[in-house]
Amino acid sequence: MPTLKNGSQLPLVDGRSIRISAFIDEGGQGEVYRVEMDGAEYALKWYSKITPSEEFYKNILHNIRMGAPAD
């Protein structure tokens, strides 16, 4: 069962917000949603089934620096 509701808004740390469009799927770490931000669509992974460690955060920062895997 999805944690986030379609149409709900989530604030981002930079002051913008995203709107949940649709639940896509869930897996071992959490859920994936289609979201809209600034008129464009993105995928959001919502981590809800893990306890983040320092290594987890390092990996997330590494992934951000690498950039999106596809348009």
N, C-alpha and C positions, 0 to 999 in steps of 0.2 A: 504494500500500500504506500503510495507516494507521501512523503513528508511535506512537500511544498504544494500549494494550491495554484491551479491555473489562474492567471490574472493578478496574482499577488506581486508586489513590488519589493525588491530587496535593495537596500542602500549599499553602495560601494565605498571603499575608504577614500576615494578621490572626489566624493561628493555627488557623483552620478548615481543612477540606479538602473537595475535591470528588471524586466517584467517576465514572469514565468509564462511561457506559451503552452508548453505541453510536457508531460512526463514521457520519457523515451524508454528507459529500462533501468533495472537495478542489478547490482552484482555484489561481490564480496566486500567491497569497500564503501559502497553507498549507492547513490542514484544519479542518473543523468537526465537532464532536462533540456528542452529547446527554450532559449530565452531571447528577448529582444533588448537591444541597447542602442540608442542613437540611430534608430531606423534600420539597423542591421540585425541579422540572426546569428546566434552563437550557440554552442553547447556548453552547459554548466555541469560539472561533476560536483555533487554535494556529498562530501565525506561524512558519513554518519555511523559507520560500523567499525571504526578504528579509534584507537587512542594514539594521537599523533606524537611521534618522538622527534627529537632534534634532527635525526637523520631524515625523517619524513619531510620536515620543513626545508632542509638542505636540498632534497630532491625536487621539491616544488620550485624553489628558487632557480635551480639548474634548468628545469623545464621552461620556466618563464624566459630565461636568458636565451635559450635555444630557439624560441619563437614557435609559432603555430606549425603543426605538422602539415597542414593543408589549408587552402583558402576557405 
